[in-house]
């Protein structure tokens, strides 16, 4: 595989974006380079040259999906003036529940599951990395005293588990109103504990 560079060519970036739009619709499980190349106006030879092989392309697509997720997370990070765990979780859920994000979140769920059952494939580390990303952001949203405590770690873990479980249920059922009510109930209980300043 060609070495990954900090400055990919314009053509590589263009093809990666086109391929990303393709997998948002078609998923990664049965990804075949020939139909993908045709759909993005390229050839399998060019894709192989730019990404090394199919696994290299899948890794690049997963990095692209993760980058989109990290844009949301970056907007929540204000360690000097943390918004509080409940407010942050409410903002995250609003983003997760928005229908326009379903294709990205289905792709996320597919990659998450594949990284658990194929830990040595191109998905390697995806599930663990996404857990670490989200826990890190939720930690940054907590006041320092809570963030650094064992109880604070438990609260953000429970919050992440609630958000992730609700997301999987949402992807399976599209029952946004039921799940939003459940998430808000969880956040009300968390807020009632009165420890995160939100």
C-alpha positions in Angstrom: 0.0 0.0 0.0 1.4 3.5 -0.8 2.4 5.3 2.3 -0.3 7.6 3.8 0.6 11.2 3.5 -0.5 14.2 5.3 -1.2 15.8 1.9 -3.1 13.4 -0.3 -3.4 14.4 -4.0 -6.5 16.3 -5.1 -7.5 13.2 -7.1 -7.2 10.9 -4.1 -9.3 13.3 -1.9 -11.9 13.6 -4.7 -12.1 9.8 -5.1 -12.2 9.3 -1.3 -15.2 11.7 -1.0 -17.0 10.1 -3.9 -16.3 6.6 -2.4 -17.5 7.8 1.0 -20.8 9.0 -0.5 -21.1 5.6 -2.2 -20.6 3.6 1.0 -23.0 5.8 2.9 -25.7 4.4 0.5 -24.4 0.9 -0.1 -22.4 0.0 3.0 -19.1 -1.7 3.4 -20.0 -5.3 3.9 -20.3 -6.3 0.2 -18.0 -3.6 -1.1 -16.6 -4.5 -4.5 -14.0 -2.3 -6.2 -15.3 -2.7 -9.7 -18.8 -1.3 -9.1 -17.4 1.3 -6.8 -14.8 2.5 -9.3 -17.6 2.7 -12.0 -19.8 4.7 -9.6 -17.1 7.2 -8.8 -15.8 7.7 -12.3 -12.5 5.8 -11.9 -11.0 2.4 -12.4 -10.0 -0.4 -10.0 -6.4 0.2 -11.1 -6.5 3.9 -10.0 -8.1 3.0 -6.7 -5.5 0.3 -6.1 -2.7 2.7 -6.9 -4.1 5.4 -4.6 -5.2 3.2 -1.7 -3.0 0.1 -2.1 -5.8 -2.5 -2.0 -9.4 -2.9 -0.9 -8.4 -3.0 2.8 -6.5 0.3 2.4 -9.5 1.9 0.8 -11.8 0.6 3.6 -9.3 2.0 6.2 -9.4 5.4 4.5 -13.2 5.3 4.4 -13.4 4.5 8.1 -11.0 7.3 8.8 -13.2 9.6 6.8 -16.3 8.6 8.7 -14.5 9.0 12.0 -13.4 12.5 10.9 -17.0 13.5 10.5 -17.9 12.2 13.9 -14.9 14.1 15.4 -16.2 17.4 14.0 -19.2 17.1 16.3 -17.1 16.0 19.2 -14.7 18.9 18.7 -17.6 21.4 19.1 -18.4 20.0 22.5 -14.8 20.1 23.9 -14.3 23.1 26.2 -12.3 21.8 29.1 -11.8 25.3 30.6 -15.6 25.9 30.7 -17.2 22.5 30.5 -20.9 22.4 29.5 -21.6 19.5 31.9 -22.2 15.9 31.1 -26.0 16.1 30.8 -26.0 19.1 28.4 -23.2 17.5 26.3 -25.2 14.2 26.1 -28.3 16.1 25.2 -26.5 17.8 22.3 -24.9 14.5 21.2 -28.3 12.8 21.2 -29.9 15.6 19.2 -27.2 15.1 16.6 -27.5 11.3 16.6 -31.3 11.4 16.3 -31.3 13.7 13.3 -32.5 11.7 10.3 -29.9 13.2 8.0 -27.2 11.4 10.0 -28.7 7.9 9.6 -26.5 6.9 6.7 -23.3 7.9 8.6 -24.5 6.1 11.7 -25.5 2.9 9.8 -21.9 3.0 8.4 -20.6 3.5 12.0 -22.6 0.6 13.3 -21.5 -1.7 10.5 -17.8 -0.8 11.1 -18.2 -1.1 14.9 -19.6 -4.6 14.6 -17.1 -5.7 12.0 -14.2 -4.5 14.1 -15.5 -6.8 16.9 -15.8 -9.9 14.8 -12.8 -9.3 12.4 -10.3 -7.6 14.7 -7.4 -8.2 12.3 -9.1 -6.8 9.2 -9.2 -3.2 8.0 -11.7 -2.5 10.8 -9.0 -3.2 13.4 -9.3 -0.9 16.4 -12.3 1.0 15.1 -14.7 0.1 17.9 -12.0 0.7 20.6 -11.1 4.1 19.0 -14.6 5.3 18.9 -15.2 4.4 22.5 -12.1 6.3 23.5 -13.1 9.3 21.3 -16.5 9.6 22.9 -15.4 9.0 26.5 -12.7 11.6 26.0 -15.2 14.2 24.9 -17.6 13.4 27.6 -14.8 13.7 30.1 -13.9 17.1 28.8 -17.5 18.2 29.3 -17.4 17.4 33.0 -16.1 19.8 35.6 -12.5 18.9 36.6 -13.4 17.6 40.0 -15.9 15.2 38.5 -13.8 14.4 35.5 -10.9 13.1 37.6 -13.0 11.0 40.0 -14.0 7.4 39.7 -17.6 8.4 40.0 -17.2 10.8 37.1 -15.8 8.0 35.0 -18.7 5.7 35.9 -21.2 8.5 35.0 -19.7 9.2 31.6 -19.5 5.4 30.9 -23.2 5.0 31.8 -24.1 8.0 29.6 -22.1 6.6 26.7 -23.8 3.2 27.1 -27.2 4.9 27.1 -26.5 6.9 24.0 -25.0 4.0 22.1 -27.8 1.6 23.1 -30.4 4.2 22.1 -28.6 4.8 18.8 -28.6 1.1 17.9 -32.3 0.9 18.8 -33.0 4.0 16.6 -31.2 2.5 13.7 -33.2 -0.7 14.1 -36.6 0.9 14.6 -36.6 4.6 13.5 -38.7 5.2 16.7 -37.1 8.6 17.4 -39.8 9.9 19.8 -39.7 6.9 22.1 -35.9 6.9 22.2 -35.6 10.6 22.7 -38.0 10.3 25.6 -35.8 7.5 27.1 -32.6 9.5 26.7 -34.1 12.6 28.2 -35.3 10.4 31.2 -31.8 9.2 31.7 -30.4 12.7 31.5 -33.0 13.9 34.0 -31.9 11.2 36.4 -28.3 12.1 35.8 -29.0 15.8 36.4 -31.0 14.9 39.5 -27.9 13.4 41.0 -26.7 17.0 41.0 -23.0 16.4 40.4 -22.2 17.7 37.0 -23.2 21.3 37.3 -25.6 21.0 34.4 
